Amino acid sequence: MILLIMVLTIVIDQFRTRKGEVEKMKTMKRFTVMLCACLLLIAGCGNHDANDVKENADKEKEVVQQTVAGNKAASAAAYPRTITHLSGKTIVEAKPLKIATPYISFVDYMAVLDTYPIAGQGIEIIERNFPSLSKQIAGKGIQDLGMETNLEKLLAVQPDLIIAADDMKEQYERLSQIAPTVIFPQAGEWRETLKQIAEVIGEEEKAEQVLAEFDRKSAEYKEKLAFRQYESVLFTMYSDKEMFVMWNDGRFDPFYKGLGLKPVEAAQANGQITLESLAALNPDHLFVINNWQKPIQGGVREAMKISKVWNSMNAVKNNRVYELADPSLPGPMALAKIDGIEEIMQAMGKKDQ
């Protein structure tokens, strides 16, 4: 367009300075020829630009498709791979598609990696008592192997890989006769276990994404909960007859350290403690985790509302007792940690408490 204006200006100037009809006619002819040439040039540029845009879009689409295909090909090309585990080494010939896990917690890890076993331990228990994981596996058609793993059922599903825990180390040879088997710790550090399972099933990239997002959220929530840094926090589970369960093995470190929560310094018990012992610890914030094996009717706060000992605690007086419906928080599960930081943030994030 700029070129066209320049040409028109030149031609008009020439037209004005010419004298005589002959010169005018000659100039008009030149003008017409130049105008047509410019129009053709502009049209050509327009078509060329449109073609360039379409070509670039096609190339970008092709790059994305090639990247996705490349990632899948790379994952497939990474097999066979040798996995070192608690019972030795196992060669996994190809990316497994039919995975069985006779350990309930590994169902959780696989769900976090957006991969679901064809058979797993305790599926019925999960569906009745573990709300978060139950939602994750809903509609996935996972065969229940029972809590005491039924090897006949395991054989019937014809898995191409078995991911078991160290409680089945003695049955490793029998499991290996059904399918290639790897054995990982029952209660290993959750991040490490997630990576181990991801390596076996070819989902290492997914595991890194999950952990990176967990770290990002932890850092964000830690900053938001900084105003609670001097208020003590305690996690417990109601057992029975005014007894509570405590842990001192670091299973709540992702929350204490990751979210900057202050632990109760005197809380060293590992196992059951009495209500009186709990009251003596006197936390500012108390998380009471649902005991799916011994649920308390109406919840702990309702059951304890007339107890003088219970009502003497700071957390009770200030309405800072939080009952968690999902019992998986203290367990060795990845989803428990991922959901846990959300529940803690929701419970403690309000400044008016």
Helices and strands as residue ranges (DSSP letters): H 2-17, H 21-77, E 81-85, E 88-92, E 99-101, H 104-112, E 119-120, H 123-129, H 131-137, E 143-144, H 151-156, E 161-165, G 166-171, H 172-178, E 181-184, H 190-201, H 204-224, G 226-228, E 232-238, E 243-246, H 253-256, E 262-263, E 271-274, H 275-281, E 285-289, H 300-303, H 308-311, H 314-317, E 321-324, H 334-348
